[in-house]
């Protein structure tokens, strides 16, 4: 009787004395598997961070000139975002739709500037941090969705080499970290389906999805709605809003010119714009151009001059490699859609992903002019759908082969298009600088 007494005096439960040896043995492989997952996710995140930070560091300083480079990158606000990442006294005019981005970005760049990094290099490092979070989060989500480790790594690489990944993870914008919050909300939903979670996880995920871009709150709301009783989902949503409002008050003290995200907003000016080209152009951009970059064109904007656009670009117009990539993506997406529908009968996570994807598509059918601007919000969702094909035993080998071939095609096609686009913007800003000097 001395041994049980010693155990009780040490604060251990008596149940532990009756633990079966096979329970202990079963826990060891699970722990080892999680460690391997962490190592793979860390490695993929580091690769993404290094590549994206180096790409951002190659951007010409003129890219951050608000007077010359605004909207040039597919209507992206690169100069404004770079300024908000490094200057607490700036206008921060888009905090009405990006509630806490300024607080997050300044919290990362300020120590780097204090350490002696230039503005450009501090921004590049933070771009790398955002890419790390997004890439590692994508791998974690796919593993939570029960994809084998190899397949999760392949589809994470596919997401990173997509047109959305290459064009928006490598520049200073809100979309990388905003998209990461969508991934986080979906990951919480996936974990909660397998293991009971405290509601605070849902509150945190919902608050995170709201904090960077208000429309991304759909991910947090859908996760709570599908996994919790409706009264608890409403409470979680209200608590998330309260947390973001509280943190916004902290941001206001740090960033005096940041406007509140509830109240006045002039976003209705982007509703049902003729420049969007109608539902066909929007769907083409969201479902195809998000993965495979077509031929990049330009369009004249008042007071801005020529800016890059793919809104009206035909599918596969980037060349022979673009056609091949489009064909591979079409096959993979079709297989994934069928597999997602089958998986939704056994799991709620595919349904949550489909609901968020439907919300994103519905939003951009009426909002925006250059739909590719929002590609990174959609990329994790369509890649998740495609990845479900690897969960279907009859399709797994084919899906893996097609995904690997598509990664290679993306590296060639999307990489070439990215270099051309960077050169075009550099030439444009250089021309504007010369014209101003005259």
C-alpha positions in Angstrom: 0.0 0.0 0.0 3.0 2.3 0.3 3.3 2.9 -3.5 -0.4 4.2 -4.0 0.0 6.4 -1.0 3.2 7.9 -2.4 1.4 8.5 -5.7 -1.6 10.2 -4.0 0.7 12.4 -1.9 2.4 13.5 -5.1 -0.9 14.7 -6.5 -1.3 12.0 -9.2 -4.6 10.5 -10.0 -5.2 6.9 -8.8 -6.4 6.1 -12.4 -2.9 6.4 -13.6 -2.1 3.2 -11.7 -4.5 1.3 -13.9 -3.3 2.7 -17.2 -2.9 0.0 -19.8 0.5 -0.5 -21.4 -1.0 -0.3 -24.9 -2.4 3.2 -24.1 1.0 4.4 -23.3 2.5 2.8 -26.4 -0.3 4.3 -28.6 0.5 7.8 -27.2 4.2 7.6 -28.3 3.6 7.4 -32.1 1.1 10.2 -31.9 3.6 12.4 -30.1 6.3 11.5 -32.7 3.9 12.3 -35.5 3.1 15.7 -34.1 6.8 16.5 -33.8 7.4 15.5 -37.4 4.4 17.7 -38.5 5.9 20.6 -36.6 9.3 20.1 -38.2 7.8 19.9 -41.7 5.6 22.9 -41.1 8.5 24.9 -39.7 10.7 24.0 -42.7 8.0 24.9 -45.2 7.3 28.2 -43.4 11.0 29.1 -43.3 11.4 28.4 -47.0 8.4 30.6 -47.7 9.7 33.3 -45.4 13.2 33.4 -46.9 11.9 33.4 -50.5 9.3 36.1 -49.9 11.5 38.3 -47.8 14.2 38.2 -50.5 11.7 39.0 -53.2 10.3 41.9 -51.3 13.9 43.2 -50.7 14.5 43.3 -54.5 11.6 45.8 -55.0 12.8 49.3 -56.0 12.4 52.0 -53.4 10.2 53.9 -55.9 7.5 51.2 -55.3 6.9 52.9 -51.9 6.4 56.3 -53.4 2.7 57.0 -52.8 2.6 59.7 -55.5 3.9 57.3 -58.3 3.2 53.7 -57.4 -0.2 53.6 -55.8 -2.5 51.0 -57.5 0.1 50.0 -60.1 0.3 46.4 -58.7 -3.2 45.2 -59.6 -4.8 48.0 -57.6 -2.8 47.0 -54.5 -2.0 49.8 -52.1 1.7 48.8 -51.7 3.0 52.4 -50.9 0.2 53.1 -48.4 0.6 49.7 -46.7 4.4 50.1 -46.5 3.9 53.5 -44.9 1.4 52.2 -42.4 3.8 49.4 -41.5 6.6 51.9 -40.6 4.9 55.3 -39.7 2.5 55.6 -36.8 1.8 59.2 -37.7 0.7 58.4 -41.2 -2.9 58.6 -42.5 -3.9 55.0 -41.9 -7.0 55.7 -43.9 -7.9 52.1 -44.6 -8.3 51.1 -40.9 -12.0 51.3 -41.6 -11.7 48.0 -43.4 -8.5 46.7 -41.8 -9.2 47.3 -38.1 -6.0 46.2 -36.5 -3.5 45.8 -39.3 -1.6 49.0 -38.3 -1.2 47.8 -34.7 0.1 44.3 -35.8 2.5 45.7 -38.5 3.9 48.5 -36.4 4.5 46.0 -33.6 6.7 44.0 -35.9 8.5 46.7 -37.8 9.3 49.1 -34.8 11.8 46.7 -33.1 13.5 46.2 -36.5 13.8 49.9 -37.1 15.2 50.4 -33.6 17.7 47.6 -34.4 19.0 49.7 -37.3 17.2 48.2 -40.3 16.3 50.5 -43.1 12.6 51.0 -43.9 12.7 48.8 -47.0 14.5 45.9 -45.2 12.2 46.1 -42.1 9.2 45.9 -44.5 10.8 42.9 -46.3 11.4 41.1 -43.0 7.8 41.5 -42.0 6.7 40.3 -45.4 8.7 37.2 -44.7 7.1 36.8 -41.3 3.6 37.0 -42.8 4.7 34.4 -45.4 6.0 32.1 -42.7 2.7 32.3 -40.8 0.6 31.7 -43.9 2.7 28.8 -45.3 3.0 27.0 -42.0 -0.7 27.6 -41.2 -1.7 26.1 -44.6 0.3 22.9 -43.9 -1.3 22.7 -40.4 -4.8 23.1 -41.8 -4.3 20.3 -44.4 -2.9 18.0 -41.7 -5.9 18.8 -39.5 -8.0 17.8 -42.5 -6.4 14.4 -42.3 -4.2 14.6 -45.4 -1.1 12.4 -45.3 2.0 14.4 -44.5 3.4 14.1 -47.9 0.2 15.2 -49.6 -0.2 18.1 -47.1 3.4 19.3 -48.0 2.7 19.0 -51.8 -0.6 21.0 -51.6 1.1 23.6 -49.3 3.7 24.0 -52.1 0.9 24.3 -54.6 -0.7 27.1 -52.6 2.6 28.9 -52.2 3.4 28.7 -55.9 0.0 29.7 -57.0 -0.4 33.1 -58.7 -2.0 34.4 -55.5 0.9 33.2 -53.4 3.6 34.5 -55.6 2.1 37.9 -56.3 0.7 38.7 -52.8 3.0 37.0 -50.4 6.0 38.8 -51.8 4.9 42.4 -51.5 3.8 44.7 -48.6 0.1 44.2 -48.4 -2.6 43.3 -45.9 -3.7 40.1 -47.7 -1.0 37.7 -46.5 -1.7 38.1 -42.8 -5.4 38.5 -43.5 -5.5 35.2 -45.4 -3.6 33.6 -42.6 -6.5 34.5 -40.2 -8.9 32.7 -42.5 -6.6 29.6 -42.3 -6.5 29.9 -38.5 -10.3 30.0 -38.2 -10.6 26.9 -40.4 -7.9 25.1 -38.4 -9.8 25.7 -35.1 -13.0 24.4 -36.7 -11.1 21.3 -37.8 -9.6 20.6 -34.4 -12.9 21.2 -32.6 -14.5 18.6 -34.8 -12.1 16.0 -33.4 -11.4 17.3 -29.9 -13.6 19.3 -27.5 -12.3 22.9 -27.4 -12.9 25.7 -25.0 -15.0 28.4 -26.6 -12.2 30.8 -26.1 -10.5 29.2 -29.1 -13.5 30.1 -31.2 -13.5 33.6 -29.8 -9.8 34.1 -30.6 -10.2 32.7 -34.1 -13.2 34.9 -34.8 -11.5 38.0 -33.5 -8.4 37.2 -35.5 -10.4 36.8 -38.7 -12.1 40.2 -38.1 -8.9 42.0 -37.0 -7.1 42.3 -40.4 -10.0 42.5 -42.9 -13.6 42.9 -41.9 -15.0 40.7 -44.7 -12.7 37.8 -43.6 -14.8 37.7 -40.4 -17.0 35.2 -42.5 -14.4 32.5 -41.6 -14.7 33.0 -37.9 -18.5 33.3 -38.0 -18.9 30.2 -40.1 -16.6 28.2 -37.9 -18.6 29.1 -34.8 -21.9 28.6 -36.5 -21.2 25.1 -37.8 -19.4 23.8 -34.7 -21.4 25.3 -31.8 -25.0 25.6 -30.8 -26.5 28.8 -32.3 -26.8 30.6 -29.0 -23.2 29.9 -28.2 -22.1 30.9 -31.7 -23.9 34.3 -31.3 -22.1 34.8 -28.0 -18.7 33.9 -29.4 -19.3 36.3 -32.3 -20.2 39.1 -29.9 -17.2 38.4 -27.7 -14.9 38.5 -30.7 -16.3 41.9 -31.8 -15.8 43.2 -28.3 -12.1 42.1 -28.2 -11.4 43.8 -31.6 -13.0 47.0 -30.4 -10.9 46.9 -27.2 -7.7 46.3 -29.2 -8.7 49.0 -31.6 -8.8 51.5 -28.7 -5.2 50.4 -27.9 -4.3 51.0 -31.6 -5.9 54.4 -31.5 -3.6 55.4 -28.7 -0.6 54.2 -30.8 -1.8 55.4 -34.2 -3.7 58.6 -33.7 -5.1 58.8 -37.2 -6.6 55.3 -37.4 -10.3 55.5 -38.0 -12.9 53.3 -36.4 -14.0 50.3 -38.5 -17.7 50.6 -37.6 -19.5 53.7 -38.9 -18.5 55.8 -41.9 -17.1 53.9 -44.9 -17.2 54.7 -48.5 -16.8 51.1 -49.8 -20.1 51.3 -51.7 -18.3 53.1 -54.5 -16.8 49.7 -55.4 -20.1 47.9 -55.8 -21.1 46.6 -59.2 -18.5 48.4 -61.1 -18.5 48.1 -64.9 -14.7 47.7 -64.9 -15.1 44.3 -63.2 -16.5 42.8 -66.4 -19.4 41.0 -65.0 -19.8 37.6 -63.2 -17.9 35.6 -65.8 -14.7 37.7 -65.4 -15.0 37.6 -61.6 -15.4 33.8 -61.4 -12.6 33.3 -63.9 -10.3 35.4 -61.8 -11.3 33.8 -58.5 -11.3 30.2 -59.6 -8.6 30.1 -62.3 -6.3 33.2 -62.2 -5.9 32.7 -58.5 -3.9 29.6 -59.3 -2.5 30.2 -62.8 -1.4 33.7 -63.9 -2.7 34.7 -67.3 -1.2 37.3 -69.6 -0.8 40.6 -67.7 -2.1 43.7 -69.4 -2.5 47.3 -68.4 -5.5 49.6 -68.0 -5.5 53.4 -67.8 -6.8 54.9 -64.6 -7.5 58.6 -64.0 -4.7 60.3 -62.1 -2.8 57.0 -61.9 -1.9 56.2 -65.5 -1.4 52.6 -66.6 -1.8 49.9 -63.9 -1.4 46.1 -64.2 -4.5 44.1 -64.6 -5.7 40.5 -65.4 -9.4 41.2 -65.0 -10.3 40.5 -68.6 -7.4 38.2 -69.5 -8.4 34.9 -71.1 -7.8 31.6 -69.3 -4.4 30.2 -70.1 -3.2 33.2 -72.0 0.2 33.2 -70.3 1.7 30.9 -72.9 2.1 27.1 -73.4 3.1 26.5 -69.8 0.1 28.5 -68.7 -2.2 26.4 -70.8 -0.7 23.2 -69.3 -1.0 24.6 -65.8 -4.7 25.6 -66.4 -5.5 22.1 -67.7 -3.9 20.4 -64.7 -5.6 22.8 -62.3 -9.0 22.1 -63.9 -8.6 18.4 -63.4 -7.4 18.8 -59.9 -10.2 21.2 -58.9 -12.9 19.0 -60.4 -11.6 15.9 -58.5 -11.4 18.0 -55.4 -14.9 19.4 -55.7 -16.3 15.9 -56.0 -14.2 14.6 -53.1 -15.2 17.7 -50.9 -18.8 16.9 -51.5 -18.2 13.3 -50.5 -16.2 14.3 -47.4 -18.9 16.8 -46.3 -21.1 13.8 -45.5 -18.6 12.7 -42.8 -17.0 15.9 -41.7 -18.1 19.5 -41.0 -14.8 21.1 -42.0 -15.3 20.8 -45.8 -18.8 22.3 -45.3 -17.3 25.3 -43.4 -14.7 25.8 -46.1 -17.4 25.6 -48.8 -19.5 28.2 -46.9 -16.5 30.6 -46.6 -15.7 30.1 -50.3 -19.3 30.8 -51.2 -19.2 34.0 -49.1 -16.0 35.2 -50.8 -17.4 34.5 -54.2 -20.7 36.2 -53.4 -18.9 39.3 -52.0 -16.7 39.8 -55.1 -19.5 39.2 -57.6 -20.7 42.6 -56.4 -17.6 44.3 -54.9 -14.3 45.3 -56.5 -12.9 46.1 -59.9 -9.6 44.1 -60.0 -10.7 40.7 -58.6 -7.1 39.4 -58.5 -6.5 41.9 -55.7 -8.4 39.5 -53.4 -6.9 36.3 -54.7 -5.0 35.4 -51.5 -8.3 35.3 -49.6 -9.6 32.6 -51.9 -6.4 30.6 -52.5 -6.4 28.6 -49.2 -10.1 27.7 -49.8 -9.7 26.5 -53.4 -6.5 24.7 -52.6 -8.2 23.0 -49.6 -11.0 21.8 -52.0 -8.4 20.5 -54.5 -6.5 18.8 -51.7 -9.6 16.8 -50.7 -8.9 14.7 -53.8 -5.9 13.2 -52.0 -8.2 11.9 -49.3 -10.1 9.8 -51.8 -8.2 6.5 -52.0 -9.1 5.9 -55.7 -7.8 9.4 -56.6 -4.9 9.8 -54.3 -2.1 8.8 -56.6 -3.5 10.7 -59.6 -4.1 13.8 -57.4 -0.5 13.7 -56.1 0.9 13.4 -59.6 -1.2 16.2 -61.0 -0.4 18.5 -58.0 3.3 17.9 -58.4 3.2 18.6 -62.1 1.2 21.8 -61.4 3.7 23.0 -58.9 6.4 22.7 -61.6 4.3 24.5 -64.1 3.4 27.3 -61.6 7.1 27.9 -60.8 7.8 28.4 -64.5 4.7 30.3 -65.5 3.9 32.3 -62.4 7.5 33.0 -61.7 8.1 34.4 -65.2 5.0 36.5 -64.9 6.1 37.9 -61.5 9.5 38.9 -62.9 7.8 40.6 -65.9 5.3 42.4 -63.6 8.1 43.6 -61.3 10.0 44.9 -64.3 6.9 46.7 -65.7 6.2 48.5 -62.4 9.9 49.4 -62.0 10.0 50.8 -65.5 6.8 52.8 -64.9 7.9 54.3 -61.7 11.3 55.2 -63.2 9.6 56.9 -66.2 7.4 58.8 -63.8 10.4 59.9 -61.7 12.1 61.1 -64.9 9.0 63.0 -66.1 8.7 64.7 -62.7 12.4 65.8 -62.8 11.7 67.5 -66.1 
